[in-house]
Amino acid sequence: MRLVAYRSSDAPLLTGYRLPDELLGVRPADWSDAAEPHRISEPRERRDERLYVVRDIAYVRYTDIDWASGQARLEIGPRAGKGRDDPDAREHGEHGEREGDLLGALVDAAVTHGRRVLNLRRLHGWVTPAARPPLAPLRAAGFAWEAVVPRGCWYAGAEVEREIWGLVAHG
């Protein structure tokens, strides 16, 4: 799986049923079909942000980049029809085996690109436990829980906590 630079023809990847700013932005299991999809903004001339895509699969955004310390916040947004949105990809339980393989490959590609191409040593992102995101791909890539932010976002009509998950690359 290879990350490439975003181009305007990739715009459909930027819209989906996901929580804003989420590390692994899959559609929450109880997300209402009546809810408006979330759209991230197209890239601007910002020194602290890079937007890439895996063609027809997902976007990967590195934002709040601190080039001096080598860290950034990471967001991965699979396209609608990939991951949890794709009924054919869910064979075993809530997060199917093929879904886990796809999400795992996406997370691995994002981490590898961040380390090797952008020279980032630390990646972190938001995880909203109330949305029941798949955590196995994050753990497999080396991400770990770091902190809880009470009332960190609005979800399903209530303020819920958000967690910060991070990865520090050694060597």
DSSP file with accessible surface (Angstrom, degrees, kcal/mol):
  #  RESIDUE AA STRUCTURE BP1 BP2  ACC     N-H-->O    O-->H-N    N-H-->O    O-->H-N    TCO  KAPPA ALPHA  PHI   PSI    X-CA   Y-CA   Z-CA
    1    1 A M              0   0  112      0, 0.0     2,-0.4     0, 0.0    53,-0.0   0.000 360.0 360.0 360.0 129.8    0.0    0.0    0.0
    2    2 A R        -     0   0  189     53,-0.1    53,-0.4   111,-0.0     2,-0.4  -0.958 360.0-139.8-125.9 133.2    1.5    3.3   -1.1
    3    3 A L        -     0   0   13     -2,-0.4     2,-0.3   106,-0.2    51,-0.2  -0.714  25.5-178.3 -86.6 136.5    0.7    6.9   -0.1
    4    4 A V  E     -A   53   0A  23     49,-2.7    49,-2.6    -2,-0.4    -2,-0.0  -0.892  36.2 -79.0-130.0 164.2    0.7    9.4   -2.9
    5    5 A A  E     -A   52   0A  65     -2,-0.3    47,-0.2    47,-0.2     2,-0.1  -0.286  51.3-106.8 -63.4 144.7    0.2   13.2   -3.0
    6    6 A Y        -     0   0   32     45,-1.4     2,-0.3     2,-0.0    -1,-0.1  -0.414  38.6-177.0 -68.7 142.8   -3.4   14.4   -3.0
    7    7 A R    >   -     0   0  133     -2,-0.1     3,-2.7     1,-0.0     4,-0.2  -0.946  42.3-100.6-136.4 162.7   -4.9   15.8   -6.2
    8    8 A S  G >  S+     0   0   97     -2,-0.3     3,-1.7     1,-0.3    -2,-0.0   0.784 117.7  65.3 -58.6 -27.1   -8.3   17.3   -6.8
    9    9 A S  G 3  S+     0   0   77      1,-0.3    -1,-0.3     2,-0.1    -3,-0.0   0.664  93.9  63.2 -69.8 -11.7   -9.6   14.1   -8.4
   10   10 A D  G X   +     0   0    8     -3,-2.7     3,-2.1     1,-0.2     4,-0.4   0.397  69.3 110.6 -88.8   3.1   -9.2   12.5   -5.0
   11   11 A A  G X   +     0   0   20     -3,-1.7     3,-2.0     1,-0.3     4,-0.3   0.812  64.7  65.3 -52.6 -36.8  -11.8   14.9   -3.4
   12   12 A P  G >  S+     0   0  102      0, 0.0     3,-1.1     0, 0.0    -1,-0.3   0.809  92.9  64.0 -59.6 -23.5  -14.5   12.2   -2.9
   13   13 A L  G <  S+     0   0    7     -3,-2.1    46,-0.3     1,-0.2    -2,-0.2   0.727  90.8  66.7 -68.5 -20.3  -12.1   10.5   -0.4
   14   14 A L  G <  S+     0   0    0     -3,-2.0    26,-2.1    -4,-0.4     2,-0.4   0.575  91.5  70.0 -81.0  -8.7  -12.4   13.6    1.9
   15   15 A T  E <   +I   39   0B  48     -3,-1.1    65,-0.5    -4,-0.3     2,-0.3  -0.917  62.0 124.9-113.6 133.7  -16.1   13.0    2.7
   16   16 A G  E     -I   38   0B   3     22,-2.5    22,-2.8    -2,-0.4     2,-1.5  -0.986  66.2 -84.2-172.5 169.2  -17.4   10.2    4.9
   17   17 A Y  S    S+     0   0   64     -2,-0.3     2,-0.3    20,-0.2    14,-0.1  -0.683  81.2 115.6 -87.0  85.0  -19.4    9.2    7.9
   18   18 A R  S    S-     0   0    4     -2,-1.5    20,-0.2     9,-0.2    -2,-0.1  -0.967  71.2 -93.5-148.0 160.8  -16.7    9.6   10.5
   19   19 A L    >   -     0   0   11      7,-0.4     3,-1.3    -2,-0.3   136,-0.0  -0.567  53.7 -99.2 -75.8 141.6  -15.9   11.7   13.5
   20   20 A P  T 3  S+     0   0   53      0, 0.0    -1,-0.1     0, 0.0    20,-0.0  -0.308  99.9   3.8 -61.3 140.8  -13.8   14.8   12.8
   21   21 A D  T 3  S+     0   0   54      1,-0.2   105,-0.8     2,-0.1     2,-0.1   0.576  87.7 159.3  67.5  13.7  -10.1   14.5   13.5
   22   22 A E  B <   -b  126   0A   8     -3,-1.3    54,-0.7     1,-0.1     3,-0.5  -0.432  45.5-134.5 -74.7 140.5  -10.2   10.8   14.4
   23   23 A L  S    S+     0   0    0    103,-3.5    53,-1.4     1,-0.3     2,-0.5   0.939 105.0  20.2 -56.8 -49.8   -7.0    8.8   14.2
   24   24 A L  B    S-c   76   0A   4    102,-0.4     2,-2.0    51,-0.2    -1,-0.3  -0.842  84.7-162.2-123.5  91.5   -8.7    5.9   12.5
   25   25 A G        +     0   0    2     51,-3.3     2,-0.2    -2,-0.5    -4,-0.0  -0.407  27.8 150.7 -83.4  66.1  -11.9    7.5   11.1
   26   26 A V        -     0   0   12     -2,-2.0    -7,-0.4    51,-0.1    57,-0.1  -0.565  59.0 -85.9 -87.4 160.3  -14.1    4.5   10.3
   27   27 A R        -     0   0   45     -2,-0.2    -9,-0.2    -9,-0.1    -1,-0.1  -0.466  48.0-115.5 -66.9 124.9  -17.9    4.9   10.5
   28   28 A P    >   -     0   0    4      0, 0.0     3,-1.8     0, 0.0   104,-0.1  -0.340  22.5-120.5 -59.4 144.2  -19.1    4.4   14.0
   29   29 A A  T 3  S+     0   0   49    102,-0.8   103,-0.1     1,-0.3   102,-0.1   0.832 111.6  41.6 -58.0 -35.0  -21.3    1.3   14.3
   30   30 A D  T 3  S+     0   0   84    101,-0.1     2,-0.3     2,-0.1    -1,-0.3   0.148  81.0 138.9-102.9  22.5  -24.3    3.3   15.6
   31   31 A W    <   -     0   0   45     -3,-1.8     2,-0.2   100,-0.1   -14,-0.0  -0.478  54.5-121.9 -70.3 128.4  -23.9    6.3   13.2
   32   32 A S    >   -     0   0   70     -2,-0.3     3,-1.3     1,-0.1    -1,-0.1  -0.451   2.5-138.3 -73.0 139.0  -27.3    7.4   11.9
   33   33 A D  T 3  S+     0   0  126      1,-0.3    -1,-0.1    -2,-0.2    -2,-0.1   0.698 104.9  63.2 -67.3 -18.0  -27.9    7.4    8.1
   34   34 A A  T 3  S+     0   0   87      2,-0.1    -1,-0.3     0, 0.0     2,-0.1   0.638  82.7 102.5 -79.7 -14.0  -29.7   10.7    8.7
   35   35 A A  S <  S-     0   0   34     -3,-1.3    -4,-0.0     1,-0.1   -18,-0.0  -0.383  80.9-110.0 -71.2 147.5  -26.4   12.3    9.9
   36   36 A E        -     0   0  162      1,-0.1    -1,-0.1    -2,-0.1     2,-0.1  -0.535  35.3-112.1 -73.3 139.9  -24.5   14.6    7.6
   37   37 A P        -     0   0   45      0, 0.0     2,-0.3     0, 0.0   -20,-0.2  -0.408  29.8-118.4 -69.9 151.7  -21.2   13.2    6.4
   38   38 A H  E     -I   16   0B  46    -22,-2.8   -22,-2.5   -20,-0.2     2,-0.4  -0.715  27.0-163.7 -90.0 140.0  -18.0   14.9    7.7
   39   39 A R  E     -I   15   0B 109     -2,-0.3   -24,-0.2   -24,-0.2     2,-0.2  -0.990   9.0-145.6-126.6 128.6  -15.7   16.5    5.1
   40   40 A I        -     0   0    4    -26,-2.1     2,-0.1    -2,-0.4   -26,-0.1  -0.573  33.5-101.2 -85.0 155.9  -12.2   17.5    5.7
   41   41 A S        -     0   0   50     -2,-0.2     3,-0.1     1,-0.1    -1,-0.1  -0.428  36.3-105.1 -76.5 151.4  -10.9   20.6    4.0
   42   42 A E        -     0   0   81      1,-0.1    -1,-0.1    -2,-0.1   -34,-0.0  -0.348  55.1 -77.4 -68.9 157.1   -8.7   20.3    0.9
   43   43 A P        -     0   0   58      0, 0.0     2,-0.2     0, 0.0    -1,-0.1  -0.248  50.2-169.6 -61.8 142.4   -5.1   21.1    1.4
   44   44 A R        -     0   0  132     -3,-0.1     2,-2.2     2,-0.0     5,-0.1  -0.679  45.5 -77.6-117.3 177.9   -4.0   24.7    1.7
   45   45 A E  S    S+     0   0  200     -2,-0.2     2,-0.5     2,-0.0     0, 0.0  -0.534  76.3 146.1 -78.9  76.9   -0.6   26.2    1.7
   46   46 A R    >   -     0   0   71     -2,-2.2     3,-1.0     3,-0.2    -2,-0.0  -0.973  45.3-154.1-117.8 132.7    0.2   25.3    5.3
   47   47 A R  T 3  S+     0   0  195     -2,-0.5    -1,-0.1     1,-0.2    -2,-0.0   0.710  95.4  55.6 -73.7 -19.8    3.6   24.3    6.5
   48   48 A D  T 3  S+     0   0   49     18,-0.1    17,-2.2    16,-0.0    16,-0.5   0.124 101.2  64.3-103.2  23.2    2.1   22.2    9.3
   49   49 A E  E <   - D   0  63A  12     -3,-1.0     2,-0.4    14,-0.2    -3,-0.2  -0.996  49.1-178.5-148.2 140.2    0.0   19.9    7.2
   50   50 A R  E     - D   0  62A  83     12,-2.7    12,-2.8    -2,-0.3     2,-0.5  -0.998  10.7-160.8-135.6 134.6    0.4   17.2    4.6
   51   51 A L  E     + D   0  61A  13     -2,-0.4   -45,-1.4    10,-0.2     2,-0.3  -0.971  16.4 166.9-120.6 126.9   -2.4   15.4    2.8
   52   52 A Y  E     -AD   5  60A  34      8,-2.9     8,-2.9    -2,-0.5     2,-0.3  -0.827  15.4-152.1-127.6 167.8   -1.9   12.1    1.0
   53   53 A V  E     -AD   4  59A   0    -49,-2.6   -49,-2.7    -2,-0.3     2,-0.6  -0.957  21.2-138.0-137.2 156.4   -4.1    9.4   -0.3
   54   54 A V  E >>  - D   0  58A  12      4,-2.7     3,-2.8    -2,-0.3     4,-1.8  -0.990  58.6-101.3-105.2 107.9   -4.1    5.7   -1.1
   55   55 A R  T 34 S-     0   0   76     -2,-0.6   -53,-0.1   -53,-0.4     4,-0.0  -0.039  94.3 -10.6 -42.6 125.5   -5.9    5.9   -4.4
   56   56 A D  T 34 S+     0   0  115      1,-0.1    -1,-0.3     2,-0.0     3,-0.1   0.518 130.5  70.5  64.2   9.3   -9.6    5.0   -4.1
   57   57 A I  T <4 S-     0   0   34     -3,-2.8    22,-3.5     1,-0.4     2,-0.3   0.748 100.9 -33.7-118.4 -53.5   -9.1    3.7   -0.6
   58   58 A A  E  <  -DE  54  78A   0     -4,-1.8    -4,-2.7    20,-0.3    -1,-0.4  -0.991  43.8-114.6-165.2 162.4   -8.4    6.4    2.0
   59   59 A Y  E     -DE  53  77A   3     18,-1.8    18,-2.5   -46,-0.3     2,-0.4  -0.822  21.6-159.4-104.6 154.1   -6.9    9.8    2.8
   60   60 A V  E     -DE  52  76A   0     -8,-2.9    -8,-2.9    -2,-0.3     2,-0.5  -0.982  10.6-171.3-133.0 119.0   -4.0   10.2    5.3
   61   61 A R  E     -DE  51  75A  18     14,-2.9    14,-2.2    -2,-0.4     2,-0.6  -0.959  13.6-165.1-118.9 129.6   -3.5   13.6    6.9
   62   62 A Y  E     +DE  50  74A   0    -12,-2.8   -12,-2.7    -2,-0.5     2,-0.3  -0.959  27.7 169.0-104.4 121.3   -0.5   14.7    9.0
   63   63 A T  E     +DE  49  73A   4     10,-3.0    10,-3.0    -2,-0.6   -14,-0.2  -0.845  49.4  33.7-134.6 168.1   -1.5   17.9   10.7
   64   64 A D  E    S-     0   0A  79    -16,-0.5     2,-0.2    -2,-0.3    -1,-0.2   0.880  80.0-173.8  52.8  39.9   -0.2   20.1   13.5
   65   65 A I  E     -     0   0A  11    -17,-2.2     2,-0.7    -3,-0.2     7,-0.2  -0.467  19.2-162.9 -69.9 129.5    3.3   19.1   12.3
   66   66 A D  E  >> - E   0  71A  70      5,-3.0     5,-1.6    -2,-0.2     4,-1.4  -0.923   5.0-173.0-110.4  99.8    6.1   20.3   14.5
   67   67 A W  T  45S+     0   0   96     -2,-0.7    -1,-0.1     1,-0.2     5,-0.0   0.833  79.5  57.3 -66.9 -31.4    9.1   19.9   12.2
   68   68 A A  T  45S+     0   0  101      1,-0.2    -1,-0.2    -3,-0.1    -2,-0.0   0.917 118.2  30.5 -67.5 -41.5   11.6   20.8   14.9
   69   69 A S  T  45S-     0   0   36      2,-0.1    -1,-0.2    -3,-0.1    -2,-0.2   0.547 107.0-124.1 -95.4  -7.5   10.5   18.1   17.3
   70   70 A G  T  <5 +     0   0    7     -4,-1.4    51,-2.5     1,-0.2    52,-2.3   0.909  64.5 124.6  70.9  44.8    9.5   15.6   14.6
   71   71 A Q  E   < +fE 122  66A  58     -5,-1.6    -5,-3.0    50,-0.2     2,-0.3  -0.947  28.9 169.1-136.7 156.9    5.9   15.1   15.6
   72   72 A A  E     -f  123   0A   0     50,-1.6    52,-1.8    -2,-0.3     2,-0.4  -0.987  36.2-108.7-157.9 157.6    2.4   15.3   14.1
   73   73 A R  E     -fE 124  63A  25    -10,-3.0   -10,-3.0    -2,-0.3     2,-0.4  -0.783  38.9-147.2 -89.6 137.0   -1.2   14.5   14.6
   74   74 A L  E     - E   0  62A   0     50,-3.1     2,-0.4    -2,-0.4    52,-0.3  -0.860  17.4-177.0-112.2 138.7   -2.4   11.7   12.3
   75   75 A E  E     - E   0  61A   0    -14,-2.2   -14,-2.9    -2,-0.4     2,-0.5  -0.999   3.3-171.0-131.8 132.0   -5.8   11.2   10.7
   76   76 A I  E     -cE  24  60A   0    -53,-1.4   -51,-3.3   -54,-0.7   -16,-0.2  -0.992   3.5-174.7-124.0 124.4   -6.7    8.2    8.5
   77   77 A G  E     - E   0  59A   0    -18,-2.5   -18,-1.8    -2,-0.5   -51,-0.1  -0.852  11.6-153.0-125.5  96.4  -10.1    8.3    6.7
   78   78 A P  E     - E   0  58A   6      0, 0.0   -20,-0.3     0, 0.0     3,-0.1  -0.368  31.9-103.1 -63.3 145.2  -11.1    5.2    4.7
   79   79 A R    >   -     0   0   92    -22,-3.5     3,-2.3     1,-0.1     6,-0.2  -0.318  44.9 -88.3 -64.1 148.1  -13.5    5.8    1.8
   80   80 A A  T 3  S+     0   0   47    -65,-0.5    -1,-0.1     1,-0.3     3,-0.1  -0.378 121.4  38.8 -55.7 133.8  -17.1    5.0    2.3
   81   81 A G  T 3  S+     0   0   30      1,-0.4     2,-0.3    -3,-0.1    -1,-0.3   0.302 101.5  92.3  99.2  -7.8  -17.5    1.4    1.2
   82   82 A K  S X  S-     0   0   54     -3,-2.3     3,-1.2   -25,-0.1    -1,-0.4  -0.864  89.3  -6.8-114.0 152.8  -14.2    0.4    2.8
   83   83 A G  G >  S+     0   0    0     -2,-0.3     3,-1.6     1,-0.2     6,-0.2  -0.413 135.5   0.0  67.1-133.5  -13.8   -0.8    6.3
   84   84 A R  G 3  S+     0   0   12      1,-0.3    -1,-0.2    -2,-0.1     6,-0.1   0.756 128.3  62.6 -66.3 -24.8  -16.9   -0.8    8.5
   85   85 A D  G <  S+     0   0   42     -3,-1.2    -1,-0.3    -6,-0.2    -2,-0.2   0.680  89.0  79.4 -73.3 -15.9  -19.1    0.7    5.7
   86   86 A D    X   -     0   0   39     -3,-1.6     3,-1.5     1,-0.2     4,-0.3  -0.816  62.2-165.4-100.0 106.5  -18.6   -2.4    3.4
   87   87 A P  G >  S+     0   0  101      0, 0.0     3,-1.1     0, 0.0    -1,-0.2   0.832  89.7  58.3 -62.9 -27.0  -20.8   -5.3    4.5
   88   88 A D  G 3  S+     0   0  117      1,-0.2    10,-0.1    10,-0.0    -2,-0.0   0.711 100.1  58.1 -72.8 -19.3  -18.7   -7.7    2.4
   89   89 A A  G <  S+     0   0   11     -3,-1.5    10,-1.3    -6,-0.2     2,-0.8   0.499  90.9  78.9 -88.9  -1.7  -15.6   -6.8    4.4
   90   90 A R    <   +     0   0  108     -3,-1.1     3,-0.1    -4,-0.3    -1,-0.1  -0.837  45.0 139.6-112.6  98.2  -17.1   -7.8    7.7
   91   91 A E        +     0   0  103     -2,-0.8     2,-0.5     1,-0.2    -1,-0.2   0.726  64.5  43.2-105.5 -31.4  -17.0  -11.5    8.1
   92   92 A H  S    S-     0   0  110      1,-0.1     3,-0.3     2,-0.0    -1,-0.2  -0.858 112.9 -51.1-127.9  96.2  -16.1  -12.1   11.7
   93   93 A G  S    S-     0   0   64     -2,-0.5     3,-0.2     1,-0.2    -1,-0.1  -0.217  98.8 -33.3  78.3-164.7  -17.7  -10.1   14.4
   94   94 A E  S    S+     0   0   74      1,-0.3     2,-0.6    -3,-0.1    -1,-0.2   0.860 140.1  37.0 -64.4 -38.5  -18.1   -6.3   14.6
   95   95 A H  S    S-     0   0   60     -3,-0.3    -1,-0.3    38,-0.1    -5,-0.1  -0.896  93.9-141.7-118.1 100.2  -14.7   -5.7   12.9
   96   96 A G     >  -     0   0    1     -2,-0.6     4,-2.6    -3,-0.2     5,-0.2  -0.036  18.8-111.0 -62.6 164.7  -14.3   -8.3   10.2
   97   97 A E  H  > S+     0   0  114      1,-0.2     4,-2.1     2,-0.2     5,-0.1   0.923 118.5  45.9 -63.3 -46.5  -11.0  -10.0    9.3
   98   98 A R  H  > S+     0   0  117     -9,-0.2     4,-2.3     2,-0.2    -1,-0.2   0.892 111.4  53.3 -66.5 -36.6  -10.7   -8.4    5.9
   99   99 A E  H  > S+     0   0    1    -10,-1.3     4,-3.0     1,-0.2     5,-0.3   0.942 108.9  49.7 -60.6 -45.2  -11.6   -5.0    7.4
  100  100 A G  H  X S+     0   0   27     -4,-2.6     4,-2.7     1,-0.2    -2,-0.2   0.887 109.6  51.4 -61.5 -38.5   -8.8   -5.5   10.0
  101  101 A D  H  X S+     0   0  105     -4,-2.1     4,-2.3     2,-0.2    -1,-0.2   0.931 112.9  44.8 -63.4 -45.7   -6.3   -6.4    7.2
  102  102 A L  H  X S+     0   0   36     -4,-2.3     4,-2.3     2,-0.2    -2,-0.2   0.949 116.5  44.8 -63.7 -49.2   -7.2   -3.2    5.2
  103  103 A L  H  X S+     0   0    0     -4,-3.0     4,-2.7     1,-0.2     5,-0.2   0.904 112.7  52.2 -64.5 -39.1   -7.1   -0.9    8.3
  104  104 A G  H  X S+     0   0   14     -4,-2.7     4,-2.7    -5,-0.3    -1,-0.2   0.918 110.0  48.3 -61.4 -42.9   -3.9   -2.5    9.5
  105  105 A A  H  X S+     0   0   35     -4,-2.3     4,-2.5    -5,-0.2    -1,-0.2   0.891 111.6  50.8 -65.7 -38.1   -2.3   -2.0    6.1
  106  106 A L  H  X S+     0   0    0     -4,-2.3     4,-2.4     2,-0.2    -2,-0.2   0.936 112.2  45.6 -63.7 -47.7   -3.5    1.7    6.1
  107  107 A V  H  X S+     0   0    0     -4,-2.7     4,-2.6     2,-0.2     5,-0.2   0.938 113.8  49.6 -62.8 -44.8   -2.1    2.4    9.5
  108  108 A D  H  X S+     0   0   77     -4,-2.7     4,-2.7    -5,-0.2     5,-0.2   0.915 111.5  48.9 -59.7 -43.9    1.2    0.7    8.7
  109  109 A A  H  X S+     0   0   13     -4,-2.5     4,-2.5     2,-0.2    -1,-0.2   0.908 112.0  49.0 -63.1 -41.4    1.5    2.7    5.5
  110  110 A A  H  X S+     0   0    0     -4,-2.4     4,-2.5     2,-0.2    -2,-0.2   0.916 113.6  45.8 -65.8 -42.1    0.8    5.9    7.3
  111  111 A V  H  X S+     0   0   15     -4,-2.6     4,-2.5     2,-0.2     5,-0.2   0.942 113.9  48.6 -66.4 -45.6    3.3    5.2   10.0
  112  112 A T  H  X S+     0   0   59     -4,-2.7     4,-3.1    -5,-0.2     5,-0.4   0.932 113.5  46.9 -61.0 -45.2    6.0    4.1    7.5
  113  113 A H  H  X>S+     0   0   27     -4,-2.5     4,-2.0    -5,-0.2     5,-1.8   0.925 111.5  51.5 -63.7 -43.9    5.4    7.2    5.4
  114  114 A G  H  <5S+     0   0    0     -4,-2.5     6,-2.8    -5,-0.2    -1,-0.2   0.900 117.4  39.1 -59.7 -41.0    5.5    9.5    8.4
  115  115 A R  H  <5S+     0   0  101     -4,-2.5     4,-0.3     4,-0.2    -2,-0.2   0.948 126.3  30.9 -74.6 -50.5    8.8    8.0    9.6
  116  116 A R  H  <5S+     0   0  208     -4,-3.1    -3,-0.2    -5,-0.2    -2,-0.2   0.875 130.2  28.4 -83.0 -40.3   10.7    7.5    6.3
  117  117 A V  T  <5S+     0   0   90     -4,-2.0    -3,-0.2    -5,-0.4    -4,-0.1   0.896 132.3  30.6 -89.8 -46.4    9.4   10.4    4.1
  118  118 A L  S   <S-     0   0   15     -5,-1.8    -3,-0.2     2,-0.1    -4,-0.1   0.526  96.7-132.1 -91.5  -8.0    8.4   13.1    6.6
  119  119 A N        +     0   0  129     -6,-0.3     2,-0.4    -4,-0.3    -4,-0.2   0.885  46.5 161.9  58.8  43.2   11.1   12.1    9.1
  120  120 A L        -     0   0    3     -6,-2.8    -1,-0.2    -9,-0.1   -49,-0.2  -0.792  27.2-172.3 -95.8 135.4    8.6   12.2   12.0
  121  121 A R  S    S+     0   0  151    -51,-2.5    48,-3.8    -2,-0.4     2,-0.4   0.699  72.4  41.2 -95.8 -26.8    9.5   10.4   15.3
  122  122 A R  E     -fG  71 168A  53    -52,-2.3   -50,-1.6    46,-0.2     2,-0.4  -0.990  59.4-179.3-130.2 130.2    6.2   10.8   17.1
  123  123 A L  E     +fG  72 167A   2     44,-2.2    44,-2.6    -2,-0.4     2,-0.3  -0.964  11.0 170.1-121.1 142.2    2.6   10.4   15.7
  124  124 A H  E     +fG  73 166A  38    -52,-1.8   -50,-3.1    -2,-0.4     2,-0.3  -0.955   2.6 170.5-145.7 164.1   -0.5   10.9   17.8
  125  125 A G  E     - G   0 165A   1     40,-2.2    40,-2.5    -2,-0.3     2,-0.3  -0.990  34.5 -85.4-167.3 169.5   -4.2   11.1   17.2
  126  126 A W  E     -bG  22 164A  62   -105,-0.8  -103,-3.5    -2,-0.3  -102,-0.4  -0.647  31.4-173.7 -86.9 139.3   -7.7   11.2   18.7
  127  127 A V  E     - G   0 163A   4     36,-2.5    36,-3.5    -2,-0.3  -102,-0.0  -1.000  11.4-155.6-130.3 130.5   -9.6    8.1   19.6
  128  128 A T    >   -     0   0    0     -2,-0.4     3,-1.5    34,-0.2     4,-0.3  -0.886   3.1-166.4-108.3 100.2  -13.3    8.3   20.7
  129  129 A P  G >  S+     0   0   43      0, 0.0     3,-2.0     0, 0.0    -1,-0.2   0.832  83.8  65.3 -57.3 -33.6  -14.1    5.1   22.8
  130  130 A A  G 3  S+     0   0   42     31,-0.5    32,-0.1     1,-0.3    -2,-0.0   0.793  97.7  56.0 -61.8 -24.8  -17.8    5.7   22.7
  131  131 A A  G <  S-     0   0    3     -3,-1.5  -102,-0.8  -103,-0.1    -1,-0.3   0.500 106.0-132.4 -84.7  -3.4  -17.7    5.2   18.9
  132  132 A R    <   -     0   0  111     -3,-2.0  -103,-0.1    -4,-0.3    -2,-0.1   0.930  32.4-171.2  52.7  57.2  -16.1    1.8   19.4
  133  133 A P        -     0   0   18      0, 0.0     2,-0.5     0, 0.0    -1,-0.1  -0.381  34.1 -95.4 -74.0 156.5  -13.4    2.1   16.8
  134  134 A P        +     0   0    8      0, 0.0     4,-0.3     0, 0.0  -108,-0.1  -0.614  42.5 179.4 -72.0 120.0  -11.2   -0.8   15.9
  135  135 A L     >  +     0   0   43     -2,-0.5     4,-2.6     2,-0.1     3,-0.4   0.672  61.4  82.1 -96.5 -20.3   -8.1   -0.6   18.1
  136  136 A A  H  > S+     0   0   71      1,-0.2     4,-2.8     2,-0.2     5,-0.2   0.895  90.7  50.9 -56.3 -44.0   -6.2   -3.7   17.0
  137  137 A P  H  > S+     0   0   10      0, 0.0     4,-1.2     0, 0.0    -1,-0.2   0.886 112.1  48.5 -63.4 -33.2   -4.7   -2.0   13.9
  138  138 A L  H  4>S+     0   0    1     -3,-0.4     5,-2.5    -4,-0.3     4,-0.5   0.943 113.4  45.7 -68.8 -47.1   -3.5    0.8   16.0
  139  139 A R  H ><5S+     0   0  148     -4,-2.6     3,-1.4     1,-0.2    -1,-0.2   0.908 109.5  55.4 -61.8 -41.6   -2.0   -1.4   18.6
  140  140 A A  H 3<5S+     0   0   86     -4,-2.8    -1,-0.2     1,-0.3    -2,-0.2   0.829 106.6  51.2 -62.4 -30.9   -0.3   -3.6   16.0
  141  141 A A  T 3<5S-     0   0   18     -4,-1.2    -1,-0.3    -3,-0.3    -2,-0.2   0.522 127.9 -97.7 -83.8  -6.3    1.4   -0.6   14.5
  142  142 A G  T < 5S+     0   0   42     -3,-1.4    26,-0.3    -4,-0.5    -3,-0.2   0.444  74.2 143.9 105.9   1.8    2.8    0.4   17.9
  143  143 A F      < -     0   0    6     -5,-2.5    -1,-0.3    -6,-0.2     2,-0.3  -0.476  24.9-176.1 -72.1 147.2    0.2    3.0   19.0
  144  144 A A  E     -H  166   0A  53     22,-2.2    22,-2.6    -2,-0.1     2,-0.1  -0.976  33.3 -90.6-142.8 154.2   -0.6    3.1   22.7
  145  145 A W  E     +H  165   0A 131     -2,-0.3    20,-0.2    20,-0.2     3,-0.1  -0.386  43.0 167.4 -62.6 137.3   -3.0    4.9   25.0
  146  146 A E  E     -     0   0A  76     18,-2.9     2,-0.3     1,-0.4    19,-0.2   0.694  54.3 -10.7-119.9 -41.2   -1.5    8.1   26.4
  147  147 A A  E     -H  164   0A  37     17,-1.4    17,-2.5     2,-0.0     2,-0.4  -0.992  50.5-126.5-160.3 160.9   -4.3   10.3   28.0
  148  148 A V  E     -H  163   0A  57     -2,-0.3    15,-0.2    15,-0.2    13,-0.0  -0.948  12.9-159.9-114.6 137.4   -8.0   10.9   28.4
  149  149 A V  E >   -H  162   0A  48     13,-3.7    13,-2.1    -2,-0.4     3,-1.0  -0.939  20.9-138.1-115.5 103.7   -9.7   14.2   27.7
  150  150 A P  E 3  S+     0   0A  86      0, 0.0    11,-0.1     0, 0.0    10,-0.1  -0.349  86.4   5.9 -60.8 142.7  -13.0   14.3   29.6
  151  151 A R  E 3  S+     0   0A 171      8,-0.1    10,-0.3     1,-0.1     3,-0.1   0.885  85.3 156.1  50.5  44.4  -15.9   15.8   27.5
  152  152 A G  E <   -     0   0A  29     -3,-1.0     2,-0.3     8,-0.9     9,-0.2   0.691  58.8  -2.1 -77.8 -21.0  -13.5   15.9   24.5
  153  153 A C  E    S-H  160   0A  25      7,-1.8     7,-2.9    -4,-0.1     2,-0.5  -0.982  71.8-101.1-160.8 170.3  -16.2   15.8   21.8
  154  154 A W  E     +H  159   0A 172     -2,-0.3     2,-0.3     5,-0.2     5,-0.2  -0.857  45.3 163.2-100.2 125.0  -19.9   15.6   21.1
  155  155 A Y  E >   -H  158   0A  15      3,-3.2     3,-1.3    -2,-0.5    -2,-0.1  -0.979  61.1  -7.6-147.7 131.3  -21.1   12.2   20.1
  156  156 A A  T 3  S-     0   0   84     -2,-0.3     3,-0.1     1,-0.3    -1,-0.1   0.862 129.6 -50.2  53.6  40.1  -24.6   10.7   19.9
  157  157 A G  T 3  S+     0   0   56      1,-0.2     2,-0.3     0, 0.0    -1,-0.3   0.622 123.0  78.3  80.8  13.4  -26.2   13.7   21.7
  158  158 A A  E <  S- H   0 155A  46     -3,-1.3    -3,-3.2    -5,-0.0     2,-0.4  -0.987  83.7-100.8-148.8 157.7  -23.8   13.9   24.6
  159  159 A E  E     - H   0 154A 113     -2,-0.3     2,-0.3    -5,-0.2    -5,-0.2  -0.668  47.4-177.2 -76.5 131.4  -20.3   15.0   25.5
  160  160 A V  E     - H   0 153A  29     -7,-2.9    -7,-1.8    -2,-0.4    -8,-0.9  -0.891  27.3 -98.3-128.6 160.5  -18.0   12.0   25.6
  161  161 A E  E     -     0   0A  88     -2,-0.3   -31,-0.5   -10,-0.3     2,-0.3  -0.424  31.0-155.9 -76.9 153.8  -14.4   11.5   26.5
  162  162 A R  E     - H   0 149A  16    -13,-2.1   -13,-3.7   -34,-0.2     2,-0.3  -0.934   6.0-144.9-124.4 151.3  -11.7   11.3   23.9
  163  163 A E  E     -GH 127 148A  31    -36,-3.5   -36,-2.5    -2,-0.3     2,-0.5  -0.855   7.7-136.0-114.8 153.7   -8.3    9.6   24.2
  164  164 A I  E     -GH 126 147A  40    -17,-2.5   -18,-2.9    -2,-0.3   -17,-1.4  -0.941  22.0-170.7-106.1 125.4   -5.0   10.5   22.8
  165  165 A W  E     -GH 125 145A   7    -40,-2.5   -40,-2.2    -2,-0.5     2,-0.3  -0.938  10.6-177.7-113.3 141.2   -3.1    7.6   21.3
  166  166 A G  E     -GH 124 144A   4    -22,-2.6   -22,-2.2    -2,-0.4     2,-0.4  -0.914  21.8-156.1-141.3 166.2    0.6    7.9   20.3
  167  167 A L  E     -G  123   0A  20    -44,-2.6   -44,-2.2    -2,-0.3     2,-0.5  -0.995   6.5-162.5-142.1 129.6    3.5    6.2   18.8
  168  168 A V  E     -G  122   0A  69     -2,-0.4     2,-0.5   -26,-0.3   -46,-0.2  -0.980  15.5-143.7-116.7 122.5    7.2    7.1   19.3
  169  169 A A        -     0   0   17    -48,-3.8     2,-0.5    -2,-0.5    -2,-0.0  -0.745  13.4-158.5 -87.8 126.4    9.6    5.7   16.7
  170  170 A H              0   0  158     -2,-0.5    -2,-0.0     0, 0.0   -49,-0.0  -0.903 360.0 360.0-105.7 132.7   13.0    4.7   18.1
  171  171 A G              0   0  115     -2,-0.5    -2,-0.0     0, 0.0     0, 0.0   0.077 360.0 360.0  91.4 360.0   16.0    4.4   15.9
